[in-house]
Amino acid sequence: MTVYWCGSVDDEGVFVPSRGSPAELLARVESLKTNMQVFRPLTADLIEGSGIFPDRATYIRQLREVTILQVQGVIEAAASGKDAELLQMVRMLDQMDEVINLLSERLVEWYQVTNPAFSQKGRQGSVKRVLPKIRRSRSRPLRGMADEVEGLIAARTSLAADVSRLAAQVIPNTSELVGGLVAARIMARAGGLEKLARMPGSSVQVIGAEAALFSHIRGNSPSPKHGIIFQHRRVHNAPREVRGRVARVLAAKLAIAARIDFYRGEADPGFLSSAQALIDGIAGGGSV
């Protein structure tokens, strides 16, 4: 007997329909265990002679209802995941960085028009250092925009702190290893906690360095040694000669930490202690 979402075909080739609502048919779909080596698609004759599908259009319409219901369930499950809000917060943080950088550049150029004596050297400094000068400008619209940018910077700082706090709850082991903000960025770039938990350490190591990785694959550059994890002090403060090893070991431990976070959801002090000791030992001149 071959089983389908809408019924089954017995050994004599007779189609036995399975009646029910779209929700009931979806439950049947999710319970199916199909052997694709012996699977045979339904023929039009069997569909139209089933008694519940007078024509192919009716069959397609009901199949569409069932598949839409299935996709809705997948979307609801993804939206209700414990990492869903954290993902949105990280993406908002990244977009705020883009907006602040864009507006800051425009603000400085505007200020230079009203104050030609403003030097090119002054433009190269942090926008936080330039904002006080802009707020003393005689241009009221310019001062108003400076206030808006300053407000965005304050909101961005507050959001970054919120991301770190939530990351400590959602991904406690990963956050403990590299800090909440870096951990959240790695998880977001991976596409979520489940996807991160399925990644090997070698993939975690180069998350955020995809452009350099593809360039290496094409043979145009050496392989990247680190991506987002370079933002963590253990990597960027490590001596250059051991930085690659630190990144490799840290990425391997992050891959394990992500699995613990996904499957257990709580901090593992024993794992964290041994992982941090190993990484610090390498950064201090030890061996892998």
C-alpha positions in Angstrom: 0.0 0.0 0.0 1.2 3.5 -0.9 0.1 6.3 1.4 -0.5 9.9 0.2 -1.6 13.1 1.9 -5.2 12.6 0.7 -5.5 8.9 0.9 -3.8 5.6 -0.1 -3.6 3.2 -2.9 -4.0 -0.5 -2.0 -2.2 -3.4 -3.5 -4.8 -3.8 -6.2 -4.3 -0.2 -7.4 -7.6 1.2 -5.9 -7.4 4.7 -4.4 -8.9 4.9 -0.9 -9.5 8.6 -0.1 -8.9 10.1 3.3 -11.6 12.7 4.1 -11.3 15.5 6.6 -10.7 19.2 7.1 -7.4 20.9 6.0 -6.1 20.7 9.6 -6.9 16.9 9.7 -5.2 16.3 6.4 -2.2 18.3 7.6 -1.9 16.1 10.7 -1.9 13.1 8.3 0.8 14.7 6.2 3.0 15.3 9.2 2.6 11.6 10.3 3.6 10.2 6.9 6.8 8.2 6.5 7.4 8.0 2.8 10.0 5.7 1.2 10.9 7.7 -1.9 12.7 4.7 -3.5 9.3 3.0 -4.1 7.1 6.1 -4.1 4.8 6.6 -7.2 3.0 9.9 -7.8 -0.7 9.9 -8.0 -2.1 9.8 -11.5 -4.8 12.0 -12.9 -7.1 9.0 -13.3 -6.8 8.0 -9.7 -7.4 11.6 -8.5 -10.5 12.2 -10.6 -11.9 8.7 -9.9 -11.5 9.1 -6.1 -14.9 10.4 -5.4 -13.7 13.4 -3.5 -11.8 15.2 -6.3 -14.1 15.6 -9.3 -11.3 17.2 -11.3 -7.6 18.2 -11.0 -8.4 21.8 -10.2 -10.3 20.7 -7.0 -7.3 18.5 -6.0 -4.8 21.4 -6.5 -7.1 23.8 -4.5 -7.3 21.5 -1.5 -3.6 20.7 -1.7 -2.9 24.4 -1.7 -5.1 24.9 1.5 -3.1 22.1 3.3 0.3 23.5 2.3 -0.6 27.0 3.3 -1.7 25.8 6.7 1.6 23.9 7.0 3.6 27.0 6.1 1.7 29.1 8.6 2.6 26.6 11.3 6.3 26.8 10.4 6.2 30.7 10.4 4.4 30.7 13.8 7.0 28.3 15.2 9.9 30.5 14.0 8.3 33.7 15.3 7.7 32.1 18.7 11.3 30.9 19.1 13.2 32.1 22.2 15.7 33.9 19.9 13.1 35.7 17.7 13.1 39.0 19.6 16.9 39.0 20.0 17.3 38.5 16.2 15.0 41.5 15.5 16.9 43.6 18.1 20.3 42.8 16.5 19.0 43.7 13.0 17.5 46.9 14.3 20.9 47.7 15.9 22.7 47.1 12.6 20.3 49.3 10.7 20.6 52.1 13.3 24.4 52.0 12.8 23.9 52.4 9.1 21.4 55.3 9.6 23.7 57.1 12.2 26.7 56.8 9.9 24.9 58.1 6.9 23.3 61.0 8.8 26.5 61.9 10.5 28.4 62.1 7.2 25.7 64.3 5.8 25.6 66.4 8.9 29.4 67.1 8.8 29.2 68.0 5.1 26.4 70.4 5.9 28.4 71.9 8.7 31.4 72.4 6.4 29.2 74.4 4.0 28.2 76.8 6.8 31.7 76.8 8.3 34.4 76.7 5.5 37.1 76.9 8.1 36.2 73.4 9.4 39.2 71.3 8.4 39.4 68.0 6.7 41.2 66.7 9.8 38.2 67.6 11.9 36.0 65.5 9.7 38.0 62.4 10.4 37.2 62.4 14.1 34.4 60.7 15.8 31.0 62.3 15.2 30.5 62.6 19.0 33.5 65.0 19.0 32.1 67.0 16.1 28.5 67.3 17.4 29.3 69.9 20.1 30.7 72.2 17.4 27.7 71.6 15.1 25.3 72.4 17.9 27.0 75.8 18.3 26.3 76.6 14.6 24.3 79.7 13.7 22.0 77.5 11.5 18.9 76.5 13.4 18.0 73.6 11.1 21.5 72.3 11.4 21.4 72.4 15.2 18.1 70.6 15.1 19.4 67.8 13.0 22.5 67.5 15.3 20.1 67.0 18.2 18.3 64.3 16.3 21.5 62.4 15.5 22.6 62.7 19.1 19.2 61.2 20.1 19.7 58.3 17.7 23.2 57.7 19.2 21.7 57.6 22.7 19.0 55.2 21.5 21.5 53.0 19.8 23.6 52.8 23.0 20.5 51.8 25.0 19.5 49.2 22.5 23.0 47.7 22.5 22.8 47.3 26.3 19.4 45.7 25.9 20.8 43.2 23.3 23.6 42.2 25.7 21.1 41.6 28.6 18.7 39.6 26.5 21.6 37.6 24.9 22.7 36.6 28.4 19.3 35.0 28.9 18.8 33.4 25.5 22.3 32.3 24.7 24.0 32.2 28.2 27.0 30.1 27.3 27.8 31.8 24.0 27.4 35.2 25.7 29.7 34.3 28.5 32.5 33.3 26.0 32.5 36.4 23.8 30.1 38.9 25.4 26.4 39.4 24.7 26.7 41.8 21.8 29.2 39.8 19.8 27.4 36.6 20.6 24.1 38.1 19.4 25.7 39.3 16.2 27.1 35.9 15.5 23.8 34.2 16.1 21.9 36.8 13.9 24.4 36.4 11.0 24.0 32.6 11.3 20.2 33.0 10.9 19.2 32.0 14.4 20.2 29.8 17.3 19.2 26.5 15.8 21.2 27.2 12.6 24.2 28.3 14.7 23.9 25.2 16.8 24.2 23.1 13.7 27.4 24.8 12.4 30.9 23.4 12.8 33.5 25.5 14.5 35.2 26.2 11.1 32.0 27.9 9.9 31.5 29.9 13.1 35.0 31.2 12.8 34.4 32.9 9.5 30.8 34.2 10.1 30.9 37.8 9.0 33.8 37.2 6.6 31.8 35.7 3.8 33.1 38.1 1.1 36.7 37.3 2.0 35.9 33.5 2.1 34.3 33.6 -1.4 37.3 35.6 -2.7 39.6 32.9 -1.3 37.5 30.1 -2.9 37.9 31.9 -6.3 41.7 31.9 -5.7 42.1 35.6 -5.3 43.2 35.9 -1.7 44.3 33.9 1.3 41.7 32.3 3.5 40.2 34.5 6.3 41.1 33.6 9.8 38.2 35.2 11.6 35.0 37.1 11.1 32.8 38.7 13.7 34.7 37.0 16.5 37.6 39.4 15.8 35.5 42.0 17.7 36.1 40.0 20.9 39.2 41.1 23.0 40.5 37.5 23.1 41.1 37.6 19.4 42.0 41.2 18.5 44.3 41.5 21.6 46.1 38.3 21.0 49.6 38.4 19.5 49.5 38.2 15.8 51.4 34.9 15.6 48.7 33.1 17.7 45.6 35.1 16.6 44.6 32.5 14.1 44.8 29.7 16.7 42.9 31.7 19.2 40.1 32.4 16.7 40.0 28.7 15.7 39.8 27.4 19.3 37.3 30.1 20.3 35.1 29.3 17.3 35.2 25.6 18.2 34.1 26.4 21.8 31.4 28.8 20.5 30.0 25.9 18.3 29.7 23.8 21.5 28.3 26.6 23.5 25.6 27.2 20.9 24.5 23.6 21.1 24.3 23.8 24.9 22.3 26.9 24.6 19.9 25.4 22.0 19.4 22.0 23.6 19.7 22.8 27.3 19.1 26.6 27.5 21.2 27.1 30.6 24.7 28.0 31.5 27.3 25.2 32.0 29.9 26.5 34.5 32.2 23.5 34.0 32.3 23.9 30.2 32.8 27.7 30.4 35.6 27.5 32.9 37.6 24.9 30.9 36.9 26.8 27.6 38.0 30.1 28.9 41.2 28.6 30.5 42.1 27.0 27.2 41.6 30.1 25.2 43.5 32.3 27.7 46.3 29.8 27.7 46.7 30.0 23.9 46.5 33.8 23.9 49.2 33.9 26.6 51.6 31.8 24.5 50.4 28.3 25.1 49.8 25.6 22.5 46.6 24.1 21.1 
